[in-house]
Amino acid sequence: TAGTAPARSVWTMSGLSSPLRRRLRRRVTTARTRRCSSVREVHVKICLFADASSVHIQQLAPGLAARGHEVHIVTHKPAEVPGATVERFCVPGPSLTNPRRWEGRWVNYLRGFLRRFDVVNIHFLEDWGFRFRPPLIENACLVASAWGSDIVDPPGETPASDELRQTRVTLLRRADAVTTCGRTFARLVADYAAIDPG
């Protein structure tokens, strides 16, 4: 369901859809929990596929860490982010223990994150090589954060191909949650992917 609040609000458990809250609670069987008065907080392992130097990520990641979550960022442009670990996006080369062809190594690389983390949040939908095959994402709590260039072709740039548009639409439809900044853009994203804006 497309959110109507800024991306960082999705991490407030009360702000999530009920199905996603249930999935998170099932997945976080080994996560630490602590009781603050009558409220139980759930602490999860979160992986952000994003530009680590982005002002949005520089605000989002420390905010999540301040809530007690474990935050890891996979990025093409490493940068220091308070409260988070940062890793350059890099599909491993072939080796004796990983002799797969390029596509197989790439799929296995992404699956590793989906196994290690409770939530995987993707920013800029086409930047990571996800093909979104059902076996790849069916067990993940996947959050897609759509930005303007994901939905609207920037002026003066070559329009997105039909294949790229379909890749984005597939991700938005299969994600457990979709976040946007602002109600107007949320409606635009919902129309783009033909999903219920909630």
N, C-alpha and C positions, 0 to 999 in steps of 0.2 A: 504494500500500500504506500502511495506517495505521501511523505510527511509534509507538514505545512510549517514546521519550525526550522531554525538553522540546524545545520548538520550535527553540531555537538549535542543538541538536545536529545538525539536518538538514544544516547547512552544512559539517560535517566530511565530506570526501569519502568516507572509509571508512564513514561512517554512512548513506550513500545506497544505494538499491537499485542493482544492477548496470545495469539499463536506463537509469536516470536518469543515472548516472555516464557512461555511453557517450554519451547525448544531450548532456550538458554538454560533454564533451570535443570532440564534433563542432561544437557551437555556438561554443565559445570558440577559434576558429581564430586570432584576432588578440589574444587575451589574453596578458598577460605571464606568463611562467613563470620560476621560479628553482629551483635545486637546493640543497637543504639536506641535506648528507651524501648519503644514498641515497634521500631522499624528494623527489619532485617535487610542488610545490604549484601548484595552478591558481587563478588570480585572475580572478574573474568580475564582471560588472556585474549588480547585484542591485537590483530595485525592490520595495519593500514598500508595499502598499496597507494602511494601518493608521492607528490613532490615535497620532500622534507623541508625545503626552503620556503614553501608557500606560507603566507601569513595565516591562512586558514588552519594549516596543520600545526604551525607554531603555537596556535592558541588551543586547538583541539587536543593534541597529544598531552601537553602538560595538565590540561583540565581533567582528562581521563585518569592520568597517573595520580593526581591529587585525590581522586575518589578511591584510590587503592587498587586500580586495575593495572595489570601488566601490559605495557604498550610497546609494540615493536613496529618499526616502519621499514617497508621495502620501497626503495626509491631508485630512480635513475641518477639523481643528483644528491648525494649524501650531504647532510648538514647537521650541525649539532642541534638537538631538540631536548630541552630539559625534561627529565623524567622518562625518557624513552630510549630504547636501543635502536640503532639505525644500521641497515644493511643495504648494500648496493644490489640492485636487481641484476642477477647474472645466472643464466642457465649453465650448469656445469658442462664441461667438455666430456668426451667419452673416456672411460677408464675400464680397468678390469672388473671393478664392482658395479659399473654403470655403463655397459656396452651398447645401450640403446642408440637408435638413430636420433637425429635432432629433435623431431617431434616427440618421440617417446621420452627423451630426457627433459624436455620442456614441460610435458604433462606431469611427469614424476616430480619435477621441481615444484610446481604449483600445488600438487597434492600434498607435498610435505608440509606446506603452510596450513592447508586445510585440515591436516591431522593434528598439528601442534597447537593450534589456536581455537578458542571457543567461538570467536567472531572474526571474520575477514571482511574488512571494509574497503571497497574499491573506489578510488577517485579517478576521474578521467577514464572513461570506460574502455577505450580501445588501447591504452598505453601498455598493457601488460601481456598481451598475447593470449588471453583467455579465449577459448572457443566455446566454453560452456556446454560441453557434452554432459548429459545427465549423470553418468557415472562419476564425473569429476566434481560436481557440486552438490549431489543429493544429500550428503551428510553434513554439509557445512551450514553454519548460520551466516548467511551471506548478506551483506548490506551494500547497496550500490548508491553512491553519492554522485548525482548528476550535476554537471556544471554547464554553463551557457554553451561552450563550444561543442559539448556532447550532443546538443539538441539543435542548435541554430548554427548554420555555417557562417564562420567569421567573414566579414566583408573583404572582398578581394582575394579570397582563398578558393581553391578548387573544392566544389561541393563534395560531400561524402558520397562514396560509392554505395550502390544498393546493398552490396555485401556487408559493408561497414555499418550501415544503418540497421540491417537485420541483426548483426552481432550485438549492437547496442540494445535493440528492442528485446532480443532474447534474454540478455542479462537483466534488464529492468523487470521483465515479466517473471523470471525465475528467482529473483532475489527475495529473501525473506522480508526485507524492508528497503524502501527507497527514501533517501533524504534529499531535500533541496533547501535552498535559502529563499523563503518567501512564498506566500500563497499563490501569487500570479504565476510564478515559474513552476510551482508544483502542478498547477492545472495544465501548463504547457507540456510538462514531462508526461503527465497522465494521458494527454491527448496523443502525444508522440508514440507512446508504447501501447496505447489502448488498454490502460489499466484503470481500476477504480481509484479515484483520488482520496477516497475515504472521507 
